[in-house]
Amino acid sequence: MNQVSQLYGAKASKRADKAGSLSFSDSLEISSKGRDLQVAKAAVAAAPDVREDRIAAIKAALTNGTYSVSDEDLANKLLESFDI
């Protein structure tokens, strides 16, 4: 049995040596559309979710008492929100 294990051990080590000497390298090439998509995603991620300038203007108008909404616009938005 010792001879059998030595025989298999020798074959296994030869296979391991062959596998260890092989080297592979992977490469990846991104198309111009892919690069454009990455740039667009980065720009969207960098943009704030809230338009601070618009909110500041509305807050200032509310504070000053100068913010007004037409009755018709309010009614239309209510109807849209309730799908009427």
C-alpha positions as CSV (number, residue, x, y, z in Angstrom):
1,M,0.0,0.0,0.0
2,N,2.9,2.3,0.7
3,Q,4.1,1.9,-2.9
4,V,0.6,2.8,-4.2
5,S,0.4,6.0,-2.1
6,Q,3.9,7.0,-3.3
7,L,2.9,6.4,-6.9
8,Y,-0.2,8.5,-6.5
9,G,1.7,11.1,-4.5
10,A,4.3,11.5,-7.2
11,K,1.6,12.0,-9.9
12,A,-0.3,14.5,-7.8
13,S,2.8,16.6,-7.2
14,K,3.6,16.6,-10.9
15,R,0.1,17.9,-11.7
16,A,0.5,20.5,-9.0
17,D,3.8,21.6,-10.5
18,K,2.2,22.0,-13.9
19,A,-0.8,23.9,-12.6
20,G,1.5,26.2,-10.6
21,S,3.6,27.1,-13.5
22,L,0.7,28.3,-15.6
23,S,-0.3,31.9,-15.4
24,F,-3.4,33.6,-16.7
25,S,-4.2,37.3,-16.9
26,D,-7.6,38.7,-17.3
27,S,-8.3,41.9,-19.1
28,L,-11.4,44.1,-19.4
29,E,-12.1,46.7,-22.0
30,I,-15.0,49.2,-21.5
31,S,-16.6,50.6,-24.6
32,S,-17.1,54.3,-25.0
33,K,-20.8,54.0,-24.2
34,G,-19.8,52.2,-21.0
35,R,-17.4,55.0,-20.1
36,D,-20.1,57.6,-20.9
37,L,-22.5,55.7,-18.6
38,Q,-20.0,55.7,-15.8
39,V,-19.5,59.5,-16.2
40,A,-23.2,60.1,-16.1
41,K,-23.7,57.9,-13.1
42,A,-20.9,59.7,-11.2
43,A,-22.5,63.1,-12.1
44,V,-25.9,61.9,-10.8
45,A,-24.4,60.5,-7.7
46,A,-22.5,63.8,-7.0
47,A,-25.7,65.9,-7.6
48,P,-27.8,66.7,-4.5
49,D,-31.1,65.0,-4.2
50,V,-32.7,68.3,-3.1
51,R,-32.5,71.6,-5.0
52,E,-31.3,73.7,-2.1
53,D,-31.6,77.0,-4.1
54,R,-35.3,76.4,-4.8
55,I,-36.1,75.4,-1.3
56,A,-34.3,78.5,0.1
57,A,-36.3,80.7,-2.2
58,I,-39.6,79.1,-1.1
59,K,-38.7,79.3,2.6
60,A,-37.8,83.0,2.2
61,A,-41.1,83.7,0.4
62,L,-43.0,81.8,3.2
63,T,-41.2,83.8,5.9
64,N,-41.9,87.1,4.1
65,G,-45.5,86.2,3.5
66,T,-45.0,86.7,-0.2
67,Y,-45.5,83.0,-1.3
68,S,-48.7,82.5,-3.2
69,V,-50.2,79.8,-5.2
70,S,-53.1,80.3,-7.6
71,D,-56.3,78.5,-6.6
72,E,-56.5,76.9,-10.0
73,D,-52.9,75.5,-9.7
74,L,-53.7,74.1,-6.3
75,A,-56.9,72.5,-7.4
76,N,-55.2,71.0,-10.5
77,K,-52.4,69.5,-8.3
78,L,-55.0,68.0,-5.9
79,L,-57.0,66.5,-8.7
80,E,-53.7,65.0,-10.2
81,S,-52.7,63.6,-6.8
82,F,-56.0,61.8,-6.4
83,D,-56.2,60.7,-10.0
84,I,-59.5,62.5,-10.5
